[in-house]
Amino acid sequence: MAAIVTDQFRIANANNFVDSILDINNSYYVFLGLSNPGTTSTPVGFGRSTSWNSPPFNPPSPVDNQQYLSHYRNTSLFGEKLTSSNVRRIVRKVSWTSNTKYDMYRHDYSIFNLSPNSQSARLYDTNYYVVNSEFRVYMCLYNGSHGNIGGVSNVNGNTSQDEPTFTDLEPSVAGTSGDGYIWKYLFTISPSDIVKFDSTEYIVLPNDWGSSTDFQIQNVRDAGDSNVNNNQIKTVYIENGGSGIYKPGTYAIKGDGVGAKVNIEVNTSGQITKATVVTGGSGYTFGIIDFGHESNQNISNPAKLIPIIPPSRGHGYDLYSELGADKVLVYSRFDDSTKDFPTDTKFAQVGIIKNPEKYSSVGTIFTGNQYSSLGSIKLDSTFSGSPTIGEAITQDTINGTARGYIASYDTETRVLKYYQDRSLNFGNTLDQTDRNDVTAKASVVSFASTTNSITPISGSVDINFSGITTTVGSKQVSLGVTFSGGVAEPEINKNTGDIIYIDNRALVTRDSRQKEDIKIILEF
């Protein structure tokens, strides 16, 4: 049995994903992770590779199973929450340029009816919309094309000469060249969206098109509502002008909708040369022109006029379906604005996690604007070393030996941050073969408030320190997490949350002089 997953299914999935992010009952975060992905000289166990950060710098493809997903949580560093301000639907960018032929919007492109210029079987792969130099987006409703009229065809249409710049609600020509193009203004990309989301490949769409109270969006959306304005059909395409019996006048468009009418012009041979919609009507999913022929009338060279059916209720009413918005871009910025985002760390993974839970509250979803997923140790004032990011550390405690990898060290506050993952307990592979060090190494032990030295850095925990702030010189510094006896747990339970995206990258070293702008494109 033949079957397909339709474009509308993908668009609906993109919409559902955005709605899920905006749902106040959910918490999505972009996170960075894995400060020691491995080199030829320093392989560091499970989930890494020796060529990850050694020439030719070849990060491995992520693995999607429960074993690896839990590892991604364990090696994560910190995360920033996704909100309505940093998630947008996007579509492929088509920039207007002069002397270019654009396809017109049609509802019937298929493998049997390829778009003339793009030779595409799918509307959303054709160049039927553009963004101009002022970040205004338009759709091409007509490009001057036509089929056979008196033996002459122009199925590819004309080259566009006039850049559309108007913001009128009704479709219009763009200039005075007479290039034959009719454009429909859709929206203007906001300056804030340009700063965050603009790229050479994609156009960013506004959020909440169907419910937005933004004046511009609401006007375009309401103008496109044919149930109110009786203006659904905008274009009738002449595929064959016919001959002999056609007379100028206004004719009804029949089908499953009502109210649409088209005015036709003919030449002296009775061939239809122009078709102009005078009333768009509403409710159409198909249509045919009723020329009022008698049932016994002979039509030797019949005309073929195709009413072009917009999506939903009219052009501009449902932007996401109209432009094929099956991709979502999420944006996040990590800077030095909070101690949750240490600037001396490294990362080799970027991910998205949904609904991680608070560390000390089972079943309670973490809802803060950002989190640290690292354990923290406040070293005492006698420590003056420079720990190496990615280095393994240990501490003997009453529960056994604690093991971790250094993720950050703040010389100002003397706070060392670390994570613990299974490579510390299973060696370079996740192998359950019996060994003589299982009793000593296999259990995960937390670093503790004890004066026992942390090796190899030869530092000790400041067991007398508690709280979330510390004094550095004459200023109070927030540490982002609350310490008790010189140690602090992560803000989230790293065994919780759904990893819905992971990307292995070449190792990035953070620096206080730089900011990381993370843009993730999800295609549905």
C-alpha positions in Angstrom: 0.0 0.0 0.0 1.4 3.4 -1.0 1.5 6.1 1.6 3.2 9.4 2.4 3.7 11.7 5.3 2.3 15.0 4.1 3.8 18.5 4.3 1.0 19.5 6.6 1.9 16.8 9.1 5.4 18.2 9.3 4.1 21.8 9.7 1.7 20.6 12.4 4.6 18.9 14.2 6.6 22.2 14.1 3.6 24.1 15.5 3.1 21.5 18.2 6.8 21.7 19.2 6.7 25.5 19.5 3.4 25.3 21.5 5.0 22.8 23.8 7.9 25.2 24.5 5.5 28.0 25.2 3.3 25.9 27.5 3.9 27.1 31.0 3.8 23.5 32.3 7.0 22.7 30.4 10.6 23.8 30.8 13.0 23.4 27.8 16.7 24.3 28.0 19.6 24.6 25.6 22.6 23.1 27.3 26.3 22.9 26.7 28.3 19.8 27.8 31.4 17.6 27.7 34.6 19.5 28.5 36.9 16.6 27.7 35.8 14.8 24.5 39.2 13.1 24.1 42.4 13.3 22.1 44.9 10.8 20.7 47.1 11.3 23.7 44.4 11.7 26.3 41.4 9.4 25.8 39.0 9.9 28.6 36.6 7.0 28.5 33.0 6.3 27.5 31.3 8.5 25.0 34.5 10.1 23.7 36.8 9.3 20.8 40.6 9.8 20.3 40.0 11.8 17.1 37.3 14.1 18.6 39.8 16.9 19.4 42.9 15.6 17.5 43.5 16.1 13.8 41.5 15.5 11.6 39.0 16.7 14.4 36.2 14.3 13.7 33.5 14.3 16.4 31.5 11.1 16.3 27.9 11.0 15.4 25.6 11.0 18.5 24.1 7.8 19.6 20.4 7.7 20.4 19.8 5.1 23.1 19.1 5.3 26.8 22.7 4.5 27.7 24.1 7.5 25.8 21.2 9.8 26.7 22.0 9.4 30.4 25.6 10.0 29.6 24.8 13.3 27.9 23.0 14.4 31.0 25.9 13.5 33.2 28.5 15.4 31.2 26.3 18.5 30.8 27.6 21.8 32.2 24.8 24.4 32.3 21.6 25.3 30.5 19.5 28.3 29.6 15.7 28.2 29.3 13.8 28.6 26.0 11.0 31.1 26.0 8.8 32.8 23.4 11.6 35.3 22.8 14.1 32.7 21.5 12.1 30.2 19.4 10.8 30.9 15.9 9.5 29.0 12.9 11.6 29.5 9.9 11.5 28.9 6.1 14.0 28.8 3.4 15.3 32.2 2.5 14.6 33.5 -1.0 15.9 37.1 -1.5 14.5 39.3 -4.2 16.9 40.2 -6.9 16.2 41.9 -10.2 16.0 40.1 -13.5 15.0 36.9 -11.8 12.0 34.6 -12.7 10.0 33.6 -9.7 7.4 30.9 -9.6 3.9 32.0 -8.7 1.9 30.4 -5.9 -0.1 27.5 -7.1 -2.0 24.8 -5.2 -1.5 22.1 -7.8 2.3 21.6 -8.2 3.1 17.9 -8.2 5.2 15.2 -10.0 2.6 15.6 -12.8 2.8 19.4 -12.8 6.2 20.7 -12.0 6.8 24.3 -11.2 8.1 25.9 -14.4 11.1 27.7 -13.1 12.2 25.6 -10.1 11.1 22.3 -11.7 9.8 21.2 -8.3 7.0 18.8 -7.5 6.4 20.5 -4.1 5.1 24.0 -3.6 7.4 24.6 -0.7 10.5 23.9 -2.8 9.6 26.6 -5.3 10.7 30.2 -5.2 7.2 31.7 -4.8 8.0 34.1 -2.0 10.8 36.6 -1.4 12.2 38.8 1.3 13.2 42.3 0.1 16.1 44.5 1.1 14.0 46.1 3.9 13.2 42.7 5.5 9.6 42.7 4.2 8.2 39.3 3.0 6.0 39.0 -0.1 4.4 36.1 -2.0 4.1 36.0 -5.8 0.5 35.6 -6.8 1.2 36.1 -10.5 4.4 36.3 -12.6 3.0 37.2 -16.0 2.9 33.5 -17.1 0.2 31.9 -19.2 -0.4 28.8 -21.3 -1.5 28.8 -25.0 -3.1 32.0 -26.1 -3.4 32.1 -29.9 -0.4 29.8 -30.3 1.8 31.8 -27.9 2.8 30.5 -24.4 4.8 32.0 -21.6 4.7 29.3 -18.9 7.8 30.5 -17.1 6.6 34.0 -16.7 8.6 37.2 -16.9 11.7 38.4 -15.1 11.0 40.5 -12.0 12.1 44.1 -12.5 10.5 46.0 -9.6 11.3 45.2 -6.0 8.1 45.0 -3.9 8.3 47.5 -1.0 4.6 48.4 -0.4 2.7 47.3 2.8 -0.8 47.5 1.3 -3.1 44.7 2.4 -4.3 43.9 -1.2 -2.1 42.3 -3.8 -0.4 44.8 -6.0 2.1 45.4 -8.7 5.5 46.6 -7.3 6.5 49.4 -9.7 6.1 50.8 -13.2 8.1 48.5 -15.4 5.1 46.4 -16.4 6.9 43.1 -15.5 3.5 41.5 -14.9 4.2 40.5 -11.3 1.5 40.8 -8.6 2.8 40.5 -5.0 1.0 39.9 -1.7 2.6 41.6 1.3 2.8 39.3 4.3 4.9 40.8 7.1 8.0 42.7 8.1 10.7 40.9 10.1 11.1 42.7 13.4 14.5 44.2 14.3 14.8 42.0 17.4 14.2 38.9 15.3 16.8 40.1 12.8 19.4 40.4 15.6 18.7 36.9 17.0 17.6 34.8 14.1 18.6 36.3 10.8 20.8 34.1 8.6 21.9 33.6 5.0 19.7 30.5 4.7 16.4 31.2 6.5 13.6 33.7 6.9 12.3 33.9 10.5 8.5 34.0 10.9 6.6 35.8 13.7 5.3 33.7 16.6 1.5 33.3 17.3 0.4 34.3 13.8 -3.1 33.0 14.4 -3.6 34.9 17.7 -1.2 37.8 17.6 -2.5 41.2 18.6 0.4 42.9 16.8 -1.3 45.6 14.6 0.6 44.7 11.4 0.1 40.9 11.8 -3.6 41.3 12.8 -4.4 43.4 9.8 -2.8 41.0 7.3 -4.4 38.0 9.0 -7.8 39.6 9.1 -7.6 40.8 5.6 -6.9 37.3 4.5 -10.0 35.8 6.2 -12.3 35.1 3.3 -15.1 34.1 5.6 -15.4 37.7 6.6 -14.1 39.5 3.4 -15.4 37.2 0.7 -12.0 37.5 -1.0 -10.4 34.0 -1.1 -9.5 33.5 -4.8 -7.1 36.1 -6.1 -5.8 34.6 -9.4 -7.2 32.6 -12.3 -4.4 31.2 -14.6 -5.0 30.9 -18.3 -3.6 27.5 -19.4 -5.5 27.7 -22.7 -7.3 30.7 -24.1 -9.6 28.7 -26.3 -11.2 30.4 -29.3 -14.3 31.1 -31.3 -17.1 31.3 -28.8 -15.8 33.3 -25.8 -17.1 36.7 -25.1 -15.9 39.3 -22.6 -17.8 39.6 -19.4 -17.9 38.5 -15.8 -18.5 34.8 -15.0 -19.1 32.8 -11.8 -16.5 30.4 -10.4 -18.4 27.2 -9.5 -17.1 24.5 -7.1 -17.5 23.8 -3.4 -17.2 27.5 -2.5 -19.5 30.4 -3.2 -19.3 34.0 -4.4 -16.2 34.1 -6.6 -16.4 35.8 -10.0 -13.8 36.4 -12.8 -13.8 39.0 -15.6 -12.4 37.9 -18.9 -11.1 39.8 -21.9 -11.0 38.3 -25.4 -9.5 39.2 -28.7 -11.3 39.3 -32.1 -10.8 35.6 -32.5 -12.8 34.9 -29.3 -9.6 33.8 -27.5 -9.4 34.6 -23.8 -6.4 36.9 -23.2 -6.9 38.1 -19.7 -8.7 36.9 -16.5 -9.1 39.2 -13.5 -10.8 38.1 -10.3 -13.4 40.7 -9.3 -14.8 38.8 -6.3 -12.8 36.2 -4.4 -15.6 34.3 -2.7 -15.0 31.8 0.1 -15.0 28.1 0.9 -13.2 26.9 -2.2 -11.0 23.9 -2.4 -11.6 23.5 -6.2 -13.2 25.6 -8.9 -14.1 25.9 -12.5 -15.4 28.9 -14.6 -19.0 28.7 -15.6 -19.3 30.3 -19.1 -23.0 29.4 -19.3 -22.8 27.0 -22.3 -25.9 25.1 -23.3 -25.6 21.3 -22.8 -25.8 20.6 -26.5 -23.4 23.4 -27.5 -20.3 22.3 -29.5 -17.0 23.6 -28.0 -14.3 23.0 -30.7 -11.4 24.7 -28.9 -12.3 24.9 -25.2 -10.5 27.3 -22.9 -8.9 26.1 -19.7 -8.8 28.6 -16.9 -7.5 27.4 -13.5 -8.7 29.2 -10.3 -5.7 29.2 -8.0 -6.8 28.1 -4.5 -5.1 29.7 -1.5 -4.5 27.7 1.7 -7.0 27.7 4.5 -9.3 30.7 4.1 -7.2 33.0 2.1 -3.7 34.4 1.4 -2.2 35.7 4.7 -4.7 34.0 7.0 -2.5 31.0 7.9 1.1 32.0 7.4 2.7 28.8 8.5 0.8 26.6 6.1 1.1 29.1 3.3 5.0 29.2 3.5 5.5 25.6 4.6 7.0 26.3 8.1 8.3 22.8 9.0 11.5 24.0 10.6 12.1 25.7 14.0 15.1 27.7 15.1 15.9 28.0 18.8 18.4 30.6 20.0 20.4 30.8 23.2 23.2 33.1 24.4 25.8 32.1 27.0 27.9 34.9 28.4 29.5 35.9 31.7 26.4 37.4 33.2 26.0 34.6 35.8 28.2 32.2 37.7 26.1 29.4 36.3 28.0 30.0 33.0 31.7 29.8 33.9 33.8 31.4 31.2 36.9 29.2 31.7 35.3 26.0 30.7 35.2 24.0 27.4 32.4 22.2 25.7 32.0 19.8 22.8 28.2 19.1 22.9 25.1 21.2 22.4 21.7 19.9 23.3 18.1 20.5 24.2 16.5 19.0 27.3 12.9 19.0 28.3 11.6 19.1 31.9 14.7 18.3 34.0 13.7 18.1 37.7 15.1 20.0 40.7 18.0 18.3 42.4 16.4 17.8 45.8 12.7 17.7 44.9 11.6 14.5 43.2 8.9 15.1 40.6 9.3 18.9 40.6 10.2 20.4 37.3 13.0 22.9 37.4 11.7 26.3 36.1 14.6 28.8 36.6 15.9 30.9 33.7 19.2 29.0 33.8 20.8 26.2 35.7 24.2 24.7 36.6 24.3 20.9 36.2 27.8 20.8 37.8 28.8 19.9 41.4 30.8 22.6 43.1 33.6 22.7 45.7 34.7 25.9 47.5 38.5 25.4 48.1 40.0 26.9 51.2 42.2 30.0 51.2 45.5 28.0 51.2 44.9 26.8 47.7 46.7 28.7 44.9 47.0 26.3 42.1 45.6 26.3 38.5 43.5 23.2 37.9 43.3 21.9 34.3 39.9 21.7 32.6 39.1 18.1 31.9 41.5 16.8 34.5 40.4 13.9 36.7 40.3 14.5 40.5 39.6 12.3 43.5 38.8 12.7 47.2 38.8 10.0 49.9 35.6 10.2 51.9 33.9 7.9 54.5 31.7 6.5 51.7 34.7 5.7 49.4 36.6 7.5 46.8 34.9 10.4 45.0 35.9 10.9 41.3 35.2 13.7 38.9 36.4 15.7 36.0 37.1 19.4 36.4 34.8 21.6 34.3 35.8 25.1 35.7 37.9 26.8 38.3 37.2 30.4 39.3 40.4 32.0 40.8 38.4 34.9 42.2 35.9 32.9 44.3 38.0 29.6 44.5 35.1 27.6 43.3 35.9 24.4 41.4 33.1 22.8 39.4 33.1 19.2 38.2 31.0 16.5 36.7 30.9 12.7 37.2 30.2 10.2 34.4 30.5 6.5 34.0 34.0 6.6 32.4 35.3 7.4 35.9 33.9 4.1 37.2 34.2 1.8 34.2 37.4 3.0 32.5 37.7 3.7 28.8 34.7 1.4 27.9 31.4 0.6 29.4 32.3 -3.1 30.0 30.6 -5.2 32.7 33.3 -7.9 32.6 34.4 -8.7 36.2 37.5 -6.9 37.4 39.5 -6.7 40.6 38.7 -2.9 41.1 34.9 -3.2 41.0 34.6 -2.9 44.8 36.9 0.1 44.9 35.7 2.0 41.8 32.3 1.0 40.4 30.1 3.1 42.8 29.6 6.8 42.3 30.6 8.7 45.4 29.9 12.4 46.0 32.6 14.8 47.0 32.2 15.6 50.7 32.7 18.3 53.3 35.9 17.0 54.7 39.5 18.3 55.0 40.8 15.3 53.0 42.8 16.6 50.1 41.5 16.6 46.6 44.2 15.1 44.3 46.1 15.7 42.2 45.5 19.5 42.7 46.3 19.3 46.4 43.4 21.4 47.5 41.1 21.1 50.5 37.4 21.9 50.9 36.6 25.1 52.8 34.4 23.2 55.2 33.4 26.4 57.1 31.8 28.0 54.1 28.0 27.9 53.5 25.6 30.1 51.5 25.2 31.4 48.0 27.4 34.5 48.1 31.0 35.1 49.0 33.0 38.3 49.6 35.8 39.0 47.2 37.7 42.2 48.2 34.9 44.7 48.9 32.2 43.1 46.8 29.6 40.4 47.3 29.6 37.8 44.6 26.7 35.5 43.9 27.9 31.9 43.3 24.7 30.8 41.6 24.3 27.6 43.8 24.0 27.2 47.6 26.9 25.7 49.5 26.9 23.7 52.7 30.2 22.9 54.3 32.0 24.0 51.2 30.2 21.8 48.7 27.2 22.3 46.5 25.1 20.0 44.4 23.9 20.6 40.8 20.7 22.6 40.5 19.0 19.8 38.5 18.7 16.1 39.0 20.9 14.9 36.1 19.0 11.6 35.8 15.8 13.4 34.7 14.6 15.2 31.7 14.2 14.2 28.0 17.2 14.9 25.7 15.4 15.8 22.5 18.5 17.1 20.6 22.2 16.5 20.8 25.0 17.7 18.6 28.7 16.7 18.9 31.0 19.6 18.0 34.7 20.3 17.8 35.9 21.4 21.3 35.1 25.1 22.1 37.1 26.9 24.7 35.1 29.6 26.5 36.6 33.0 27.3 35.4 36.0 29.3 35.8 38.2 26.2 33.4 36.1 24.1 29.8 35.1 24.0 28.4 31.9 22.5 25.3 32.5 20.4 23.8 29.0 19.9 21.3 28.5 17.0 19.7 25.1 16.6 17.6 24.3 13.6 15.1 21.5 14.0 13.4 20.1 10.9 10.2 18.1 11.2 
